[in-house]
Amino acid sequence: MSQPTDTIAAIASAPGAAGVGVVRVSGPSVPLIAQALLGRAPRPRYAHFVSFRDAAGETIDQGLLLHFPAPASYTGEHVLELQGHGSAVLLDALLRRVCELGARLARPGEFTERAFLNGKLDLAQAEAVADLIAARSQAGARAALQSMEGVFSRKVEVLLQALIALRVHIEAAIDFPEEEIDFLADPAITTQLENLRADLRELLREARRGVRLNDGLKVAIVGRPNAGKSSLLNALAGSDRAIVTPVAGTTRDVLRESLSLDGIALELADTAGLRETDDEVEREGVRRAHGELQRADVALLVTTEADVDADLAFFDVLPAGVERMVLINKIDLGQTTPRAETRGGIACLWASAKTGAGLDALRDRLRQLAGAGGGEGAFSARRRHVLALEQVGTHLGHTARILATSRAGELAAEELHRAQHALGEITGSYTSDDLLGAIFGSFCIGK
């Protein structure tokens, strides 16, 4: 993307009636526009009370004018903020006046795009601005703020510098092909690579947690008919959202419920009971249940003590990245008390959706999976960041295999180059215009 040379303007406040509305302007024509509206050169970062007038001299509104000279502004350009009354009619008239004075209407996300192009934010920080605006929970807002302040970007930069150092080491070894010493066999290279892969795994774990803090935790409740899936949904939602009957196969479609669990956004999906059936409608419900499992962050298998061993086979079709949990339900029918244990690396909880016994442990586990308790350094992330980090891991894995077998330095260096490119896509060091357009096009106008 080339550096912009024109001036943009947009209404930056939310639609609808409000006490205050804001028109934002950015670009080289801002000083002239400000002087035309104020009648004199504005004082930097000072709130001027002014009557905004149209071309005929008629008053549009009264409010405040603030000028932020470049480069000490959000976009890095001259920025003007006009604060008036929050009337859509008045704000539209004020925006038209600004455009008459030399600005054009801004595209969605164009202000933050200019901040990125002018080096005020990297790409991960710019995305965090949109995430902060769209945050659905307090934890998500805190995490987005951490990313906007550069917590995630600094972790990526540390990893990037370590990767570059490893590239330098390997490419230096390539320069001595005729020496008797095999520089690629240097244990320092292996140590550097293993440390880099370990740091990447930790960052990937934090990024996945950041995606959940940002998007909310998607939980697919699955199991055989009459296991108590709908009763569990109702218990967690605190209302009778799903129909519960003794008839097997009552739930035919995916029923979704969004809720906040101590500031963590959860999206629960109650699915049709998984079984072979001749009923065409129920068969479609089972198909949709399998589809929900492919999109979920967590597969919560609801079963009973008698069926748990057989029902674990439901997990065989899950993608590798989906967390697995088992809720052994209906303990109220026997003498079992709530408890928790791990079987084969899968968390198993004993509870009763009917009485609520043991559900607090389930809520605690869901909070942990959603990223709660991640500490002050927890940051937000997007799925594209996770995919980029996974690509880095793939290339580092290829590098390790090359060094352990053929010791083909050129191939190892190329894998590290690709890893560096994938890592750079997160912060925008290597980014196509198409990707930038897609990212900033998803922003609201005025931001």
C-alpha positions, 0 to 999 in steps of 0.5 A: 500500500502506498502512503496516502496523500489525501484527507479523509473524514468520517463520523466517529461516534456510534449511530443514533441520538446521543449527547455528543457526536464526533466527526474525525478528519485526518490528512494534510488538509487538516490545518486549512480545514481547521482554520476555515471552521475556527476562523484562525489557526487552531492551538495544538491539542487545545479544545476550542469552542466554536460555531460550526458554519456552512458555506453560506455562513449559517450555523450548523452546530456549536461544539469543540474543535481539537487539532492534533498536529502530525506526527503526534496523533493517532494516525501520524498525520494531522488530525482534527476532531469536531465534537458537536451534538449527537444528532445524525442530521447535524453530524451529517451536515458537519461532515458534508461541510468538512468534505466541501473544505477538501476532505473525502469520506473515509473507508471502513478502518481507514484511520487505523490503516493510516496509523499502521502505514505511518508506523504508529501501530503494527498490524496485530495492534491495529487488529486489537483496536477493532477487537477492543471495540467489539469486546463481548466480555471484560476479560476480552476487553482487557486482553484486547487492550494488552494486544493494543499496547503491544504485549503480543507484538513484543512476544512475536518480535522476541521469537522473530529475533531468535529465528533470525539469529538461527538463520544467520548461524545456518547461513554462515555455516553454508559459507564453508562447504569445503571445510572438514568441520561440519558446521551444521552439526554444531550442537549450538544450532540444535540447541537454538532450534529446540529453544525456538520451537519450545518458545513457539509452542508457548506463544501458540498456546497463549495465542489460542487462549487469546482467540478464545478471550477475543471470540468467546469459547465455543462449546459443543454439547454432544452425546447419545439421546437422553444423556441430559445434554439439554438439561445441562444447557438449561442449567448453565444458561439459568433458564429453560432454553431447551425442551426436555422430555423423556422421549429420546431424540427430542432435540433435532437441531442445534440450539445455541445459547450465549452467556457470560461466565464471570466476564468470559463469553461462552457460546453453548451449542446443544446438539441432537443425540448421536445415534444411528436412526431411520428418522430423516429429520433426526438424521439431519440433526445428527449430521449438524451435530458432527458439523458443530464438533468440527467448529467447536473449541471444546467438545463436552461429552455428556454421558452416564457411568454405564455408557462412558467407556463406549461413548468415548468413541465419539471423540475419534472424529474430532480435529486435533485442536478441539479440547475434550471434556466428559461430564458423567451426568445423572449422579443424583440417580445413584450414590455417586458424589461430584468429583473430577479425575483425568482419564487418558488425558481427558478431564472427566467430571461427575455431576447432575444437570438436574440438581446442579451438583458438581456443575461449579467444577464444570464452570471452573473448567470452562473458565480455564479453557476460555483463558480466565486466570491467564494473568495480567499479560493475557492478550487477545489474538485472532485465528489468522495469528494462530494459523501463522504460528502453526505454519512457523511450527511446521517450517521449524519441524522441517528444519529439524528433520533436515538437520537431523538427516541430510544436513542440507543447509540450503534447504534448512535456510529456506525453511527458516526463511519461510518461517520468518515470512509467516511470523512477519505476517502477524505484525505486518512485516510481510503482508499483502495488500489483499490481506490489509484490505480484508483486515481494515475493511472489517473495521467500523467507519470512523476508526 
